[in-house]
Amino acid sequence: MALTVAVTGILWLVWGRQALVPGLAFGLLATGTQLAATIFMASAGEGNFNVFVQRWLVGMVFRLAGVVLVFVAVALQPELFPPLPTALGYLGVVIPLLFTEIRRLFR
């Protein structure tokens, strides 16, 4: 959540008020997507690599669905979701969270 607020704050400083809605909406989407993917992958347990890889792939599909939603929002409501702030709102949150997840997995 803090990362969503930080990214939205940066977007607001660069683009002004028009970046608040896409920053918050897609930052929260990224947080939720990452949380769902992490919970789903954690349920794989230890020891079975095939199950782990399948769960990891499903998590990546969750994240890809978020990217698709960015494109849909920009295409359907470009005045509410300007392309660059919307994309950065999602990617600016999901990428650091993904790196944090990878770091946690390989400890």
FENTAVEN-V145379 format. One record per residue. N is the residue number from 1. RES is the residue in one small letter. PHI is phi in whole degrees, 0 to 359 (* if undefined). D_LAST is the distance of its C-alpha to the last C-alpha in Angstrom with 1 decimal. Layout:
[[N | RES | PHI | D_LAST] [N | RES | PHI | D_LAST]]
This chain:
[[1 | m | * | 23.6] [2 | a | 297 | 23.6] [3 | l | 294 | 22.5] [4 | t | 299 | 25.3] [5 | v | 296 | 27.8] [6 | a | 296 | 26.7] [7 | v | 296 | 27.1] [8 | t | 297 | 30.3] [9 | g | 298 | 31.6] [10 | i | 295 | 31.1] [11 | l | 299 | 32.8] [12 | w | 296 | 35.6] [13 | l | 296 | 36.2] [14 | v | 276 | 36.5] [15 | w | 251 | 38.4] [16 | g | 83 | 39.8] [17 | r | 298 | 40.4] [18 | q | 295 | 40.3] [19 | a | 267 | 36.5] [20 | l | 293 | 35.8] [21 | v | 296 | 36.2] [22 | p | 295 | 34.1] [23 | g | 297 | 31.4] [24 | l | 291 | 31.1] [25 | a | 298 | 31.7] [26 | f | 275 | 29.2] [27 | g | 293 | 26.6] [28 | l | 292 | 26.9] [29 | l | 299 | 26.9] [30 | a | 297 | 23.6] [31 | t | 297 | 22.1] [32 | g | 295 | 23.5] [33 | t | 298 | 22.5] [34 | q | 295 | 18.8] [35 | l | 297 | 19.0] [36 | a | 298 | 20.8] [37 | a | 295 | 18.5] [38 | t | 293 | 15.4] [39 | i | 296 | 17.4] [40 | f | 297 | 18.8] [41 | m | 289 | 15.6] [42 | a | 295 | 14.2] [43 | s | 285 | 17.5] [44 | a | 289 | 16.8] [45 | g | 79 | 15.2] [46 | e | 251 | 13.4] [47 | g | 101 | 15.1] [48 | n | 257 | 17.4] [49 | f | 295 | 16.3] [50 | n | 298 | 19.6] [51 | v | 294 | 19.2] [52 | f | 301 | 15.7] [53 | v | 295 | 17.3] [54 | q | 297 | 20.4] [55 | r | 292 | 18.6] [56 | w | 297 | 16.7] [57 | l | 296 | 20.2] [58 | v | 298 | 21.8] [59 | g | 299 | 19.5] [60 | m | 292 | 20.5] [61 | v | 294 | 24.1] [62 | f | 303 | 23.7] [63 | r | 295 | 22.8] [64 | l | 295 | 25.6] [65 | a | 298 | 28.0] [66 | g | 297 | 27.3] [67 | v | 296 | 28.4] [68 | v | 298 | 31.4] [69 | l | 296 | 32.3] [70 | v | 299 | 32.3] [71 | f | 297 | 34.8] [72 | v | 296 | 36.8] [73 | a | 298 | 37.0] [74 | v | 294 | 38.1] [75 | a | 288 | 40.6] [76 | l | 273 | 42.2] [77 | q | 224 | 42.2] [78 | p | 296 | 41.9] [79 | e | 285 | 43.7] [80 | l | 271 | 41.2] [81 | f | 237 | 38.1] [82 | p | 300 | 38.7] [83 | p | 305 | 36.6] [84 | l | 291 | 34.6] [85 | p | 298 | 33.7] [86 | t | 293 | 32.8] [87 | a | 296 | 30.5] [88 | l | 290 | 28.8] [89 | g | 298 | 28.6] [90 | y | 282 | 26.5] [91 | l | 292 | 24.5] [92 | g | 293 | 24.0] [93 | v | 259 | 22.1] [94 | v | 289 | 20.4] [95 | i | 291 | 19.0] [96 | p | 299 | 17.1] [97 | l | 294 | 15.8] [98 | l | 295 | 14.7] [99 | f | 296 | 12.8] [100 | t | 296 | 11.1] [101 | e | 296 | 10.4] [102 | i | 298 | 9.0] [103 | r | 298 | 6.7] [104 | r | 292 | 5.6] [105 | l | 291 | 5.7] [106 | f | 260 | 3.8] [107 | r | 273 | 0.0]]
